[in-house]
Amino acid sequence: MNIKQTFCPVCGASEYKILFHDHNRRDNIDCSGIYVQCEECSLVYLRERPPWEEIVRFYSSVDDGLTANAGRADAEELRRQAERPVPKWKRVLRKVRFRPHSWPLESVQPGSKRLLDLGCGSGAKLFEFAERGYDIWGIDVGEDAIRLSKELLPQGHFSQGELQETNLPDGHFDYIRIDNALEHVPNPEEVIRECRRLLSGGGQLMVYVPHGRSLSMRFMKGNSISAWIPFHLQLFTRKSLRRLLEEAGFSDIRIHEYNPTSWLPLSIMQWRNQKQPTVKYDHPCWLTLACYPIGWLAAKVHLAEELVGVGTKDRIEF
């Protein structure tokens, strides 16, 4: 049984417009719903959704075909991938290309700064931060994901559950990252306020979310890789993401737009194979290359596939 979301999870408004009906396309889950857009803050959210407890069970499913379960990977293979030398061409590209998923970029004295990743998944994305000296912390609702994170980064601090259950002290972290996880939680406003409490003065929050009015969402609708029922409960716009950070008390808020190179090709493959029983996402390299300039142009006209919000906690609280 699905629950009907009668108000916007960000601003609480009840007025919305219907965007499209959709169903689960990736995981063979019998689930459908309607994506709507809030008339007040422009947030795109899933009106019909399963109870949160049921969604959490999907993240720890033993089903190998369930793509939400980050714990199905192999820790040794992830470690080998992370330890491979970066090719020269990629090192050169990194110097000139916008790389928000590697923020914060600076190296620090080992253990001198704490970095929390909310929705850490397998922990593979945290390997580079550990190498740069950060004290790594991670939280995820998936049991298998936390097990894998501990195997991959035994020096890190990982816990299963929701952020509000951790009872971490005020001002404990210098950086908090929410990397494509905020769209999964039913209470984004509560999560962002808790992040602010956990940050030290001058600390930064970095939020990475699918763009609810991206190029693929506007033209492919449910075939966009960002439309993922029942896991993507809400998809942010520039306006709704800024509002969320402002109302939580963050300052120096910046909203960036970014196109992960795989997202448009994955949406195209999902659209191309939509009538097949199982969607196949493998795609040729030429498709990635062809989509690169399209994604770059989309970001220039505010149709990027991903938004990156950065906010700072004031050093002095009044």
BAFI-3210 file (N, C-alpha, C; in Angstrom, 3 decimals, decimal comma, padded with zeros to 6 digits):
// residues 318
n [1|2|3|4|5|6|7|8|9|10|11|12|13|14|15|16|17|18|19|20|21|22|23|24|25|26|27|28|29|30|31|32|33|34|35|36|37|38|39|40|41|42|43|44|45|46|47|48|49|50|51|52|53|54|55|56|57|58|59|60|61|62|63|64|65|66|67|68|69|70|71|72|73|74|75|76|77|78|79|80|81|82|83|84|85|86|87|88|89|90|91|92|93|94|95|96|97|98|99|100|101|102|103|104|105|106|107|108|109|110|111|112|113|114|115|116|117|118|119|120|121|122|123|124|125|126|127|128|129|130|131|132|133|134|135|136|137|138|139|140|141|142|143|144|145|146|147|148|149|150|151|152|153|154|155|156|157|158|159|160|161|162|163|164|165|166|167|168|169|170|171|172|173|174|175|176|177|178|179|180|181|182|183|184|185|186|187|188|189|190|191|192|193|194|195|196|197|198|199|200|201|202|203|204|205|206|207|208|209|210|211|212|213|214|215|216|217|218|219|220|221|222|223|224|225|226|227|228|229|230|231|232|233|234|235|236|237|238|239|240|241|242|243|244|245|246|247|248|249|250|251|252|253|254|255|256|257|258|259|260|261|262|263|264|265|266|267|268|269|270|271|272|273|274|275|276|277|278|279|280|281|282|283|284|285|286|287|288|289|290|291|292|293|294|295|296|297|298|299|300|301|302|303|304|305|306|307|308|309|310|311|312|313|314|315|316|317|318]
n.u [000,837|000,567|001,516|000,014|001,589|000,734|001,645|004,303|007,601|009,592|008,693|006,151|003,804|000,600|-000,312|000,123|001,396|000,746|003,280|004,112|003,021|004,541|006,609|008,483|011,461|013,924|014,396|012,585|010,515|007,249|005,855|004,410|003,683|003,116|004,887|005,056|005,051|005,840|003,941|004,796|007,627|008,851|009,878|010,227|008,404|007,598|004,361|002,846|003,992|005,744|005,555|008,154|009,614|009,362|010,737|013,330|013,920|014,378|016,912|018,604|018,226|018,606|018,559|020,225|019,723|018,811|019,364|019,635|020,977|023,939|025,645|026,214|028,532|032,106|034,562|037,372|037,711|036,725|038,663|040,941|040,276|040,202|042,851|044,243|046,555|045,972|045,244|047,342|046,011|043,626|044,450|045,293|042,866|041,429|042,528|041,473|038,782|035,586|035,067|033,068|032,396|034,649|035,056|035,763|038,725|041,318|044,306|044,957|046,501|046,995|044,082|043,329|041,034|037,563|035,381|032,159|030,124|026,961|024,737|026,548|026,897|028,751|031,170|033,218|033,553|034,746|037,349|039,324|039,282|040,164|042,789|043,719|043,982|041,791|039,704|037,539|034,038|030,947|027,489|024,713|021,589|021,547|022,343|024,176|025,690|027,077|028,589|030,291|031,605|033,113|034,867|036,269|037,362|038,799|039,828|037,987|034,918|031,937|028,386|025,202|021,959|019,772|020,556|019,637|019,552|022,052|023,182|025,418|027,860|027,433|028,836|030,798|031,981|034,013|033,410|030,509|029,149|026,533|025,953|024,136|022,008|020,110|017,773|016,615|015,541|012,757|012,420|013,794|014,216|014,537|016,853|018,801|018,872|019,868|022,387|023,546|023,701|025,653|027,943|031,016|031,799|032,138|032,264|031,466|028,677|027,992|025,858|024,632|022,429|019,940|018,659|015,499|014,268|015,777|017,427|016,893|014,754|012,776|012,305|012,384|011,018|009,655|011,574|013,968|017,014|016,932|014,365|013,258|011,429|010,714|012,631|013,745|012,482|012,161|013,083|015,286|015,133|016,874|015,758|014,303|016,327|018,065|016,302|015,870|018,423|018,770|016,635|017,428|019,451|021,949|024,713|026,324|025,520|025,792|024,772|025,502|025,704|025,918|027,014|027,160|029,043|027,858|025,097|023,219|023,660|022,761|020,071|019,196|019,574|017,761|015,395|015,515|015,307|012,863|010,628|011,457|011,658|013,681|015,734|018,617|021,653|024,167|026,317|027,728|031,030|031,033|028,556|028,684|030,640|029,292|027,226|028,498|029,072|026,420|025,508|027,197|026,287|023,657|024,013|024,753|022,402|020,850|019,814|021,068|021,913|022,443|022,410|024,458|024,682|026,136|026,759|027,579|028,278|027,900|030,629|030,268|027,611|024,512]
n.v [-001,194|002,196|005,444|008,613|011,588|014,576|017,143|019,483|018,323|020,192|022,961|022,723|023,393|022,747|022,874|021,765|020,788|018,209|016,231|013,727|010,282|007,335|004,327|001,703|000,981|-000,240|-002,324|-004,411|-004,082|-003,965|-001,173|002,021|005,496|009,085|011,822|015,081|018,732|021,228|024,156|026,318|026,248|024,915|022,321|018,978|016,116|012,776|011,766|009,502|007,023|004,193|003,098|004,384|002,452|000,188|000,959|001,189|-001,488|-002,383|-001,383|-003,071|-005,440|-008,856|-009,328|-009,637|-008,151|-005,698|-002,429|-000,426|-001,419|-001,047|-002,825|-005,108|-005,163|-005,903|-005,694|-005,902|-005,627|-003,038|-001,673|-002,195|-000,841|001,787|002,183|002,127|003,755|007,120|007,862|009,790|011,543|011,898|013,148|015,585|016,533|016,801|019,046|021,147|020,715|021,058|019,700|018,753|016,519|015,743|017,555|018,386|019,714|020,133|018,821|017,568|017,609|014,360|013,110|015,574|016,923|016,292|014,428|013,819|011,541|011,342|008,809|006,935|004,631|002,103|003,097|003,542|005,987|007,506|006,917|008,529|010,801|009,825|009,254|011,824|012,682|013,075|012,431|009,902|009,530|007,773|007,253|005,145|003,707|001,138|-002,149|-003,943|-002,120|-000,667|-002,715|-003,281|-000,811|-000,720|-002,804|-001,825|000,619|000,341|002,043|004,013|005,476|004,052|003,775|002,183|003,323|006,133|009,620|011,216|009,448|008,973|010,472|012,157|014,607|018,235|020,380|018,611|018,041|019,066|019,054|018,061|015,766|015,113|012,983|012,439|011,390|012,788|012,950|010,587|010,492|010,807|013,129|015,743|018,395|018,166|016,603|018,332|020,391|019,006|018,400|020,939|021,413|019,555|020,508|022,289|025,742|027,678|025,416|023,338|022,318|020,054|019,327|017,000|016,466|014,953|016,859|018,123|019,347|018,876|018,406|015,751|015,052|016,836|016,172|013,378|012,411|009,890|008,124|009,267|008,867|009,899|009,713|007,637|005,408|003,464|005,036|007,631|010,085|012,819|015,434|017,978|021,506|024,497|026,615|025,345|023,910|025,936|027,294|025,340|025,165|027,797|028,136|026,386|027,741|028,183|030,015|031,997|030,620|028,598|027,539|025,119|023,729|020,553|017,908|014,624|012,318|009,911|010,051|011,155|009,326|006,956|007,562|007,742|005,076|003,812|004,890|003,916|001,153|000,772|-000,861|-003,397|-006,352|-006,285|-003,608|-002,707|-001,245|-000,919|000,903|002,289|003,809|005,957|007,119|008,296|010,234|011,728|012,788|014,462|017,254|018,065|017,854|019,753|022,118|022,080|022,570|025,215|026,518|026,067|023,452|021,225|017,846|017,378|019,002|020,962|021,946|024,227|025,173|027,252|027,126|029,685|031,147|032,478|032,298|033,864]
n.w [000,000|-000,855|000,401|000,308|-000,428|000,766|001,014|000,309|000,795|001,396|001,626|002,635|001,316|-000,232|-002,798|-006,113|-009,367|-011,699|-013,101|-014,383|-014,667|-013,320|-013,017|-011,349|-013,023|-013,014|-011,152|-011,042|-009,223|-008,058|-008,246|-008,404|-009,223|-009,002|-010,185|-009,035|-009,087|-006,807|-006,380|-004,962|-004,076|-006,117|-005,938|-007,103|-006,464|-005,316|-005,313|-004,532|-002,403|-000,970|002,512|004,655|006,089|004,502|002,191|003,239|003,694|001,106|000,587|001,930|000,727|-000,368|-002,973|-005,937|-008,193|-007,446|-007,738|-005,849|-003,718|-002,343|-001,185|-002,641|-004,036|-004,396|-001,959|-002,292|-005,060|-005,425|-003,970|-005,483|-007,840|-006,880|-006,193|-008,525|-010,710|-011,719|-015,030|-017,273|-019,072|-017,751|-015,410|-016,420|-017,436|-015,089|-013,967|-015,339|-015,546|-014,074|-010,921|-008,830|-007,250|-005,948|-003,972|-000,553|-002,060|-001,084|000,487|003,808|007,098|008,363|009,849|010,879|010,155|010,200|008,168|007,179|005,453|004,328|003,653|002,637|001,125|-000,525|000,301|-001,452|-002,766|-000,849|-000,602|-001,831|-000,222|002,224|001,494|001,231|003,787|005,506|008,355|008,233|008,227|008,061|007,219|006,656|005,630|004,752|005,564|004,326|002,864|004,836|005,975|003,811|003,530|005,880|005,398|003,208|004,084|006,778|008,711|008,985|010,348|010,645|010,544|010,768|009,977|010,570|010,270|012,415|014,479|015,436|017,514|017,599|018,681|018,948|016,444|015,414|012,972|010,173|007,510|005,727|003,534|001,274|-000,925|-003,552|-001,996|-000,522|-001,951|-001,392|001,164|003,460|004,884|004,201|005,136|007,929|007,993|006,861|008,746|010,917|009,959|009,969|012,713|013,392|012,202|012,614|013,454|010,575|009,063|006,201|004,213|001,639|-000,918|-003,158|-005,714|-007,875|-010,594|-010,716|-012,897|-015,140|-018,363|-019,247|-017,554|-018,345|-021,045|-021,347|-019,229|-017,309|-018,280|-017,727|-015,968|-013,490|-012,537|-010,380|-009,048|-006,127|-004,913|-005,368|-003,799|-003,829|-006,097|-006,643|-007,465|-008,532|-007,078|-004,965|-003,648|-002,780|-001,077|000,896|002,120|002,995|004,856|006,788|007,956|006,802|005,371|002,766|000,419|-002,414|-005,596|-007,864|-011,190|-012,751|-014,910|-014,633|-016,508|-017,276|-016,968|-018,896|-021,139|-019,824|-019,374|-022,010|-022,843|-021,161|-022,128|-024,765|-024,385|-023,222|-023,651|-023,233|-021,127|-019,147|-018,442|-020,212|-019,536|-020,593|-022,704|-025,717|-026,060|-027,789|-027,457|-024,942|-025,471|-027,422|-025,934|-024,190|-025,029|-025,218|-022,597|-021,409|-022,610|-021,678|-018,969|-019,052|-019,623|-017,445|-017,296|-016,354|-015,355|-012,697|-009,508|-007,361|-004,178|-001,939|001,339|004,169|007,646|009,942|011,733|014,123|016,252|016,782]
ca.u [000,000|001,315|001,054|-000,069|002,242|-000,226|002,278|005,681|008,559|010,497|008,034|004,885|002,640|-000,228|-000,649|001,127|000,939|001,184|004,249|003,901|002,895|005,745|006,711|009,867|011,954|015,257|014,604|011,478|009,666|005,897|005,601|004,156|003,295|003,042|005,771|004,383|005,928|005,255|003,675|005,426|009,099|009,204|010,388|009,558|008,383|006,767|003,135|002,532|005,236|005,580|006,014|009,608|010,176|009,422|011,816|014,589|014,178|014,939|018,343|019,340|017,718|019,605|018,339|021,371|019,299|018,321|020,474|019,763|021,766|025,367|026,435|026,432|029,849|033,190|035,461|038,717|037,669|036,609|039,967|041,861|039,901|040,580|044,309|044,865|047,075|045,121|045,902|047,825|044,994|042,603|045,041|045,261|041,464|040,984|043,028|040,683|037,361|034,812|035,014|032,451|032,293|035,883|035,129|036,809|039,864|042,617|044,838|045,097|047,307|046,194|043,200|043,119|039,683|036,582|034,467|031,039|029,367|025,634|024,365|027,895|026,911|029,846|032,356|034,256|033,755|035,465|038,744|040,192|039,356|041,045|044,154|044,098|044,221|040,583|039,153|036,328|032,845|029,887|026,204|023,838|020,523|021,729|023,232|025,260|026,539|027,962|029,563|031,270|032,396|034,073|035,896|037,055|038,080|038,731|040,188|036,870|033,888|030,703|027,257|023,960|020,797|019,472|021,422|019,096|019,677|023,465|023,518|026,742|027,885|027,398|030,094|031,766|032,563|034,453|032,706|029,499|028,762|025,347|026,210|023,015|021,297|019,018|016,542|016,102|015,014|011,416|012,404|015,008|014,404|015,073|018,223|019,689|019,029|020,758|023,738|024,051|024,064|026,860|029,093|031,698|031,718|032,927|032,181|030,693|027,811|027,938|024,705|024,573|021,090|019,430|017,900|014,132|013,845|016,921|017,119|016,271|013,462|011,812|011,983|012,216|010,125|009,956|012,752|015,162|017,627|016,636|013,020|013,503|010,426|010,256|013,801|013,880|011,251|012,072|014,129|015,369|015,402|017,744|014,976|013,961|017,552|018,500|015,364|016,128|019,645|018,535|015,762|018,164|020,366|023,259|025,055|027,219|024,975|026,069|024,155|026,215|025,100|026,946|026,524|027,934|029,127|027,059|023,659|022,450|023,657|021,915|018,674|018,917|019,444|016,502|014,345|015,617|014,930|011,736|009,640|012,045|011,359|014,766|016,469|020,057|022,243|025,466|026,256|029,034|031,787|030,693|027,371|029,166|031,312|028,283|026,402|029,294|028,777|025,011|025,448|027,872|025,384|022,491|024,390|024,811|021,032|020,190|019,135|022,019|021,312|022,682|022,663|025,382|024,471|027,169|026,409|028,546|027,764|028,596|031,562|029,715|026,154|023,886]
ca.v [000,000|003,442|006,597|009,806|012,773|015,646|018,456|019,528|017,999|021,307|024,181|022,396|023,811|021,628|023,055|021,212|020,389|016,863|016,169|012,481|009,003|006,532|003,058|001,258|000,436|-000,832|-003,367|-005,367|-003,846|-003,575|000,092|003,119|006,728|010,299|012,928|016,378|019,860|022,184|025,473|027,348|026,245|024,217|020,966|017,851|015,029|011,606|011,919|008,193|006,364|003,175|003,521|004,483|001,184|-000,729|001,414|000,842|-002,916|-002,557|-001,051|-004,204|-006,645|-009,809|-009,470|-009,126|-007,246|-004,445|-001,493|000,457|-002,071|-000,845|-003,862|-006,281|-005,065|-006,632|-004,700|-005,981|-005,057|-001,594|-001,166|-002,236|000,254|003,065|002,282|002,205|005,092|007,940|008,091|011,155|012,367|012,235|014,125|016,877|016,956|017,188|020,381|022,169|020,383|021,240|018,391|018,958|015,307|015,583|018,587|019,409|019,283|020,282|017,789|018,060|016,762|013,165|013,134|016,926|017,371|015,212|014,509|012,880|011,313|010,832|007,947|006,638|003,491|001,146|003,776|003,669|007,396|008,158|006,479|009,649|011,717|009,189|009,437|013,218|012,946|013,318|011,420|009,558|009,028|007,493|006,744|004,644|002,854|-000,223|-003,000|-004,445|-000,989|-000,367|-003,813|-003,108|000,382|-001,083|-003,632|-001,010|001,651|-000,088|003,147|004,940|005,305|003,855|003,286|001,975|003,984|007,476|010,627|011,713|008,407|008,752|011,200|012,762|015,905|019,475|020,891|017,513|017,842|020,204|018,934|017,013|015,557|014,286|012,729|011,707|010,672|013,586|012,640|009,302|010,550|011,386|014,351|016,476|019,589|017,715|016,139|019,479|021,085|018,180|018,591|022,224|021,232|018,738|021,203|023,303|027,073|027,755|024,147|023,374|021,233|019,899|018,494|016,625|015,922|015,023|018,073|017,738|019,919|018,726|018,123|014,429|015,039|017,605|015,596|011,930|012,165|008,685|007,433|009,871|008,044|010,541|009,314|006,277|005,026|004,410|005,499|009,086|010,644|014,201|015,890|019,408|022,550|025,510|027,386|024,549|023,562|027,153|027,548|024,358|025,540|029,078|027,973|025,651|028,670|028,244|031,265|031,870|029,494|028,591|026,423|024,822|022,701|019,603|016,765|013,382|011,898|008,717|010,173|011,271|008,037|005,991|007,921|007,374|003,619|003,450|005,255|003,026|-000,219|000,856|-001,912|-004,692|-006,750|-005,823|-002,530|-002,895|000,095|-000,857|001,797|002,472|005,005|007,094|007,781|009,175|011,370|012,542|013,464|015,393|018,667|018,339|018,090|021,017|023,189|022,045|023,225|026,662|027,057|025,593|022,172|020,164|016,665|017,347|020,247|020,881|023,064|024,377|026,153|027,375|027,466|030,859|030,884|033,062|032,132|034,912]
ca.w [000,000|-000,924|001,163|-000,526|000,122|000,496|001,128|-000,173|001,858|001,683|002,093|003,279|000,522|-000,700|-004,203|-007,017|-010,700|-012,050|-014,194|-015,131|-013,960|-013,545|-012,293|-011,204|-014,282|-012,878|-010,147|-011,042|-008,064|-008,463|-007,560|-009,333|-008,554|-009,816|-009,836|-009,098|-008,787|-005,868|-006,961|-004,139|-004,093|-007,362|-005,708|-007,747|-005,481|-005,600|-004,523|-003,942|-002,012|000,069|003,839|004,729|006,570|003,364|001,323|003,898|003,480|-000,235|000,594|002,476|000,072|-000,854|-004,405|-006,698|-009,246|-006,892|-007,901|-004,691|-002,684|-002,596|-000,547|-003,481|-004,670|-003,750|-001,362|-002,879|-006,409|-005,262|-003,529|-006,638|-008,736|-006,269|-006,095|-009,848|-011,016|-012,572|-016,320|-017,467|-019,708|-016,765|-014,498|-017,105|-017,512|-013,756|-013,653|-016,033|-015,510|-012,858|-010,275|-007,519|-006,436|-005,185|-002,934|-000,600|-002,872|-000,444|001,376|005,186|007,970|008,674|011,009|011,419|009,836|010,107|007,027|007,256|004,225|004,651|002,538|002,135|000,206|-000,360|000,820|-002,486|-003,103|000,244|-000,625|-002,180|000,918|003,202|001,015|001,414|005,199|006,292|009,253|007,485|008,910|007,098|007,717|005,591|006,172|004,252|006,361|003,479|002,488|005,966|006,056|002,753|003,853|006,924|004,768|002,292|004,844|008,183|009,592|009,054|011,381|009,878|011,335|010,038|010,548|010,089|010,876|013,667|015,500|015,779|018,742|017,509|019,374|018,178|015,904|015,373|011,649|009,373|006,235|005,572|002,141|001,000|-002,338|-004,150|-000,940|000,038|-002,696|-000,915|002,531|003,492|005,695|003,854|005,967|009,216|007,768|006,640|010,029|011,739|009,417|010,450|014,121|013,499|011,648|013,407|012,878|009,348|008,350|004,954|003,765|000,187|-001,245|-004,574|-005,933|-009,251|-010,916|-011,058|-014,181|-016,030|-019,762|-019,390|-016,864|-019,129|-022,347|-021,280|-018,098|-016,543|-018,793|-017,158|-014,930|-012,205|-012,108|-009,873|-008,059|-005,098|-004,171|-005,471|-003,249|-004,300|-007,004|-006,343|-008,442|-007,934|-006,106|-003,781|-002,931|-002,084|000,022|001,938|002,823|003,668|006,009|007,819|008,597|006,156|004,697|001,608|-000,341|-003,846|-006,316|-009,098|-012,043|-013,182|-015,680|-014,621|-017,911|-017,585|-016,715|-020,147|-021,840|-019,119|-019,656|-023,408|-022,896|-020,513|-023,086|-025,923|-024,017|-022,301|-023,880|-022,905|-019,744|-018,290|-019,089|-020,300|-019,487|-021,274|-023,851|-026,365|-025,682|-028,647|-026,926|-023,875|-026,098|-028,101|-024,939|-023,387|-025,343|-024,927|-021,162|-021,114|-023,013|-020,794|-017,715|-019,291|-019,672|-016,221|-017,509|-016,011|-014,743|-011,255|-008,804|-006,232|-003,265|-000,909|002,359|005,252|008,970|010,450|012,829|015,334|016,328|017,559]
c.u [000,871|000,674|001,043|000,562|001,398|000,367|003,733|006,654|009,519|009,765|006,681|003,640|001,889|-000,603|000,482|000,521|001,523|002,143|004,062|003,706|004,142|005,672|008,191|010,318|013,227|015,303|013,515|010,651|008,306|005,506|005,406|003,739|003,289|004,056|005,019|005,397|005,203|005,098|004,396|006,940|009,686|009,836|009,561|009,573|007,375|005,534|002,734|003,832|004,962|005,971|007,553|010,250|010,321|010,545|013,170|014,927|014,766|016,449|019,196|018,865|018,869|019,474|019,483|020,963|018,840|019,448|020,620|020,677|023,251|026,216|026,691|027,793|030,875|034,229|036,841|038,754|037,546|037,937|040,956|041,558|040,363|042,084|044,999|045,371|046,123|045,847|046,287|046,760|043,925|043,145|045,012|043,832|040,965|041,435|042,171|039,186|036,782|034,601|034,350|032,394|033,574|036,053|034,988|038,079|041,189|042,997|045,049|046,055|046,457|045,394|042,865|041,725|038,769|035,636|033,414|030,368|028,054|025,083|025,621|027,949|028,058|031,090|033,426|034,567|034,555|036,951|039,683|040,335|040,233|042,505|044,631|044,177|042,996|040,245|037,751|035,240|031,761|028,657|025,379|022,777|020,703|022,745|024,429|026,215|027,530|029,004|030,668|032,167|033,465|035,199|036,834|037,909|038,013|039,101|039,061|035,907|032,543|029,604|026,016|022,817|020,553|020,264|020,940|019,236|021,104|023,888|024,953|026,721|027,834|028,788|031,177|032,522|032,957|033,742|031,658|029,115|027,484|025,347|025,131|022,338|020,088|017,700|015,886|015,376|013,639|011,354|013,636|015,267|015,023|016,526|019,180|019,902|019,965|022,195|024,342|024,472|025,406|028,110|029,697|031,517|032,652|032,904|031,255|029,879|027,799|026,854|024,667|023,240|020,747|018,562|016,507|013,623|015,035|016,450|016,387|014,911|012,397|011,351|011,791|011,294|010,536|011,138|014,053|015,697|017,335|015,257|013,075|012,546|010,796|011,414|014,015|012,560|011,053|013,286|014,141|015,529|016,330|017,004|014,724|015,204|018,079|017,600|015,623|017,342|019,461|017,714|016,406|019,212|021,746|023,458|026,006|026,807|025,271|025,434|024,879|025,424|026,200|026,291|027,473|027,898|028,227|025,554|022,829|022,481|022,766|020,434|018,277|018,739|018,148|015,321|014,331|015,092|013,669|010,710|010,185|011,761|012,404|015,570|017,960|020,711|023,613|025,333|027,654|029,708|031,388|029,468|027,751|029,804|030,310|027,451|027,168|029,004|027,324|024,843|026,080|026,951|024,163|022,792|024,405|023,423|020,173|019,332|020,064|021,304|021,441|022,898|023,597|025,172|025,533|026,733|027,407|027,821|028,582|029,487|031,011|028,196|025,564|022,601]
c.v [001,244|004,521|007,804|010,988|013,984|017,039|018,365|019,235|019,130|022,496|023,935|022,796|022,584|021,742|022,538|020,998|019,021|016,917|014,906|011,307|008,177|005,232|002,679|000,547|-000,379|-002,139|-004,428|-005,292|-003,363|-002,320|001,187|004,354|007,887|011,312|014,232|017,472|020,861|023,553|026,588|027,384|025,519|022,845|019,950|016,693|013,947|011,649|010,622|007,461|005,279|003,738|003,470|003,161|000,178|-000,345|001,034|-000,625|-003,180|-002,307|-002,176|-005,522|-007,545|-010,021|-008,834|-008,108|-005,895|-003,425|-000,530|-000,124|-001,978|-001,972|-005,086|-006,254|-005,854|-005,623|-004,713|-005,380|-003,541|-000,981|-001,151|-001,095|001,603|003,276|002,333|003,616|005,834|008,183|009,560|012,057|012,800|013,245|015,521|017,422|017,448|018,602|021,484|021,929|020,582|019,874|018,479|017,709|015,002|016,690|017,955|018,867|019,298|019,047|018,401|017,146|015,572|013,299|014,505|017,463|016,168|015,474|013,421|012,774|010,643|010,081|007,464|005,462|002,547|001,767|004,031|005,131|008,134|007,826|007,655|010,636|011,146|009,368|010,868|013,628|013,132|012,122|011,108|008,980|008,800|006,908|006,290|003,754|001,402|-001,018|-003,479|-003,327|-000,666|-001,472|-003,636|-001,895|000,070|-001,958|-002,786|000,010|001,312|001,016|004,153|004,609|005,239|003,304|003,183|002,693|005,332|008,496|011,039|010,699|008,267|009,422|011,723|014,150|017,092|019,822|019,850|017,426|019,163|020,234|017,829|016,959|014,712|014,067|011,817|010,787|011,444|013,323|011,352|009,400|011,229|012,751|015,217|017,700|019,223|017,288|017,316|020,262|020,303|018,290|019,897|022,123|020,518|019,427|022,175|024,667|027,204|026,471|024,224|022,106|021,232|018,891|018,269|015,928|015,914|016,262|017,671|018,302|019,945|018,475|016,794|014,374|015,778|016,862|014,076|011,502|010,883|007,892|008,107|008,982|008,618|010,178|007,855|005,983|003,657|005,106|007,008|009,728|012,090|014,538|017,414|020,263|023,551|026,271|026,592|024,162|024,771|027,440|026,606|024,751|026,852|028,894|027,163|026,535|028,749|029,600|030,964|030,687|029,666|027,354|026,270|023,792|021,847|018,466|015,572|012,752|010,714|008,955|010,305|009,978|007,000|006,283|007,523|005,865|003,157|003,767|004,266|001,627|-000,275|-000,254|-003,307|-005,043|-006,260|-004,775|-002,837|-001,527|000,187|000,016|002,016|003,773|006,214|007,838|008,728|010,429|012,304|013,350|014,533|016,859|019,035|018,655|019,408|022,195|023,244|022,748|024,736|027,296|026,504|024,350|020,997|019,015|016,661|018,762|019,992|022,132|023,068|025,470|026,117|027,709|028,633|030,473|031,388|032,955|033,216|034,396]
c.w [000,000|-000,070|000,228|000,204|-000,233|000,610|000,688|000,973|002,212|002,277|002,750|002,503|-000,006|-002,174|-005,095|-008,390|-011,022|-013,234|-015,027|-014,168|-014,272|-012,738|-012,188|-012,472|-014,121|-012,104|-010,089|-009,760|-008,563|-007,692|-008,605|-008,545|-009,532|-009,299|-010,056|-008,783|-007,918|-006,535|-006,205|-004,300|-005,295|-007,161|-006,490|-006,748|-005,881|-004,702|-003,834|-003,638|-000,971|001,431|003,902|005,171|005,440|002,408|001,912|003,677|002,100|-000,247|001,157|001,892|-000,369|-002,357|-005,179|-007,744|-008,750|-006,877|-006,735|-003,629|-003,015|-002,021|-001,400|-004,155|-003,870|-003,256|-002,012|-004,275|-006,349|-004,837|-004,683|-007,610|-008,191|-006,262|-007,448|-010,118|-011,951|-013,886|-016,499|-018,068|-018,722|-015,757|-015,109|-017,132|-016,161|-013,382|-014,275|-015,921|-014,111|-012,205|-008,899|-006,650|-005,676|-004,148|-001,563|-001,262|-002,119|000,370|002,757|005,945|008,408|009,968|011,548|011,136|009,660|008,947|007,168|005,902|004,611|003,444|001,846|001,171|000,512|000,258|-000,213|-002,799|-002,034|000,249|-000,888|-001,024|002,028|002,796|001,222|002,879|006,063|007,184|008,741|008,395|007,855|007,760|006,522|006,232|005,758|005,058|005,542|003,079|003,601|006,147|005,036|003,018|004,887|006,370|003,920|003,034|006,337|009,171|009,767|010,180|010,663|010,771|010,463|010,746|009,901|010,896|012,258|014,807|016,035|017,080|018,742|018,138|018,426|017,656|015,712|014,052|010,986|008,029|006,344|004,100|002,107|-000,505|-002,918|-003,137|-000,431|-000,681|-002,207|000,423|002,553|004,185|005,415|004,733|007,315|009,083|007,624|007,930|010,958|011,260|009,925|011,916|014,269|012,969|012,659|012,746|011,692|008,543|007,151|004,755|002,246|-000,149|-002,749|-004,802|-007,428|-009,433|-011,410|-012,368|-015,139|-017,465|-019,902|-018,702|-017,670|-020,384|-022,329|-020,149|-017,355|-017,054|-018,363|-016,050|-013,541|-011,672|-011,673|-008,722|-007,467|-004,370|-004,225|-005,065|-003,652|-005,155|-006,942|-007,597|-007,767|-006,818|-004,835|-002,976|-002,155|-000,886|001,187|002,778|003,589|004,938|007,125|008,495|007,992|005,480|003,543|000,740|-001,819|-004,468|-007,654|-009,900|-012,655|-013,954|-015,520|-016,008|-018,256|-017,555|-017,978|-020,955|-021,171|-019,356|-021,072|-023,532|-022,240|-021,431|-024,258|-025,608|-023,163|-022,476|-023,585|-021,452|-018,753|-019,042|-019,065|-020,444|-020,140|-022,519|-024,423|-025,943|-026,517|-028,139|-025,787|-024,452|-026,776|-027,112|-024,161|-023,744|-025,079|-023,443|-020,768|-021,449|-022,091|-019,475|-017,865|-019,291|-018,529|-016,431|-017,203|-015,320|-013,215|-010,727|-007,632|-005,387|-002,186|000,045|003,496|006,561|009,513|011,635|014,166|015,281|017,232|018,209]
res [m|n|i|k|q|t|f|c|p|v|c|g|a|s|e|y|k|i|l|f|h|d|h|n|r|r|d|n|i|d|c|s|g|i|y|v|q|c|e|e|c|s|l|v|y|l|r|e|r|p|p|w|e|e|i|v|r|f|y|s|s|v|d|d|g|l|t|a|n|a|g|r|a|d|a|e|e|l|r|r|q|a|e|r|p|v|p|k|w|k|r|v|l|r|k|v|r|f|r|p|h|s|w|p|l|e|s|v|q|p|g|s|k|r|l|l|d|l|g|c|g|s|g|a|k|l|f|e|f|a|e|r|g|y|d|i|w|g|i|d|v|g|e|d|a|i|r|l|s|k|e|l|l|p|q|g|h|f|s|q|g|e|l|q|e|t|n|l|p|d|g|h|f|d|y|i|r|i|d|n|a|l|e|h|v|p|n|p|e|e|v|i|r|e|c|r|r|l|l|s|g|g|g|q|l|m|v|y|v|p|h|g|r|s|l|s|m|r|f|m|k|g|n|s|i|s|a|w|i|p|f|h|l|q|l|f|t|r|k|s|l|r|r|l|l|e|e|a|g|f|s|d|i|r|i|h|e|y|n|p|t|s|w|l|p|l|s|i|m|q|w|r|n|q|k|q|p|t|v|k|y|d|h|p|c|w|l|t|l|a|c|y|p|i|g|w|l|a|a|k|v|h|l|a|e|e|l|v|g|v|g|t|k|d|r|i|e|f]
***
